Amino acid sequence: MLNLDKKLIKCEEDGKVILSGIVGAGQMGRGMVSQMVMMKGIKPAIVSDIVIENAVNAFKYAGVADDDIAVAKTLEEANVYMEQGKYVATEDANMISQANLVQCVIDATGVPDVGAHVATTAMKNHKHCVMLNVETDIVIGSYLKKLGDENGVIYTGSDGDEPGAVMHLYSFARAMGMEVKVMGKGKNNKLDYDCNPDTVLEEATRRKMSPKMLCAFKDGTKTMVEMTAMSNATGLIPDVIGGHGLVVEPGDVKALNQLCKLKEDGGVMNKHGVVEYVNGIAPGVFVTVATTNEEIAYQMGYHSMGPGPLWTLYRPYHLCNLETPLTVARAVLEGEPTIVPMGAPVSECITRAKIDLKAGQPIDGIGGYTTYASIATAAETREKGYVPYGLVTKNAKLLKDVKKGQMITWDMIELDTSTLIYKLRKEQDAMYGYEILK
């Protein structure tokens, strides 16, 4: 991150501004456009949304003059407008990946199958791809990383989202020779497994959010998704299915030094090398570390980190979409990702029933009425036949009755196998010599 400001200023001075394309102009995309307009050396050159007014308004919220905004109906129009220096709005997400001048494509939709289309199209057109769509990454991130490598471009998760934010702490700690025992994030909303888009509608409207997005936060799905991404990027695993959900007094980060100890040492953990979430430190991220060196342990105490043998490094914020442009800049200027899977999935985000469900009943996915997500190791997922949550769509239906809270397995469900993300997941499984999909 050091000197990135200077590199972007030089891009501006040299007339080599990074031109980015953003798919999705909801809350995440809209804020990202405003932030990028304020920056030097980078520009949100083209934005798509299925509701064209959302794309246009994203530029207006950023303070872009009406005369500088152009609506493109065709790829040819988009290319001409971009060459003229206009800010381009379109309904067609495919234009983002095909536009001549776009260097990096950002997916901000949060829809797993849409993310699969955006990422594959971008990288096959030799554009870098930044995924502010962890929901796609946790299903086919390994495949997408390989596709980026094959096309000579960067595939990466985003700064600002908790997985990207905590990777900075993880890398910092490991570079200093520390052992990372626990890695995780604060839980922003009180956990409510029973919530649905209707129960959160008033709050979502007040906060200018999609009800489905807010529901996915409250029912814990987003936390499970983010922990899965952390796991797959580092090799750390959940200590128990779904995590413990540690609880501390608001802001009491040092309490994690004790809670993150093993059970036999008075803590909560069965093992170390794990991902976890914490109630009481939101919106921050953390790593809890150890050292075998007595002098370093003494120095950590001297620097007010606590007596050990565990110490917690904490970042008290994550700015989500507002930090995404930094990932774009690093990908284009430095050829470096923020967070990517290290290989085959280490953990999986799996599907649980939100309510009692009946055979033959259609079910829905992220932020919906019938299911929510949890985290399990990839090994246990394969062994017990848990269904990866990002593959569940509104076209899925149950084959058996399922009780509230029960983990859904392959014998209980019929998925829509026509989706791109399902097909790519089959290819990803084949890369590693196993088959998880049924």
Salt bridges, closest charged atoms under 4 A:
ASP14 OD2 - LYS10 NZ 2.56
ASP66 OD1 - LYS60 NZ 3.92
ASP113 OD2 - HIS117 NE2 3.72
GLU135 OE2 - LYS222 NZ 2.87
ASP149 OD2 - LYS145 NZ 2.73
GLU150 OE2 - LYS146 NZ 2.48
ASP159 OD1 - HIS168 NE2 2.49
ASP159 OD2 - ARG330 NH2 2.65
GLU162 OE2 - LYS185 NZ 3.04
GLU162 OE1 - HIS318 NE2 3.37
GLU179 OE1 - LYS181 NZ 2.98
ASP194 OD1 - LYS404 NZ 2.64
GLU202 OE2 - ARG206 NH1 2.81
GLU203 OE2 - ARG207 NH1 2.84
GLU203 OE1 - LYS218 NZ 3.31
ASP219 OD2 - LYS354 NZ 2.81
GLU226 OE1 - LYS185 NZ 2.59
ASP239 OD2 - HIS244 NE2 2.63
ASP239 OD1 - LYS271 NZ 3.17
GLU323 OE2 - ARG315 NH2 2.87
GLU334 OE2 - LYS7 NZ 2.70
GLU348 OE2 - ARG425 NH2 2.53
GLU380 OE2 - LYS384 NZ 3.31
ASP411 OD2 - LYS400 NZ 2.79
ASP429 OD1 - ARG425 NE 2.77
GLU435 OE2 - LYS426 NZ 3.30
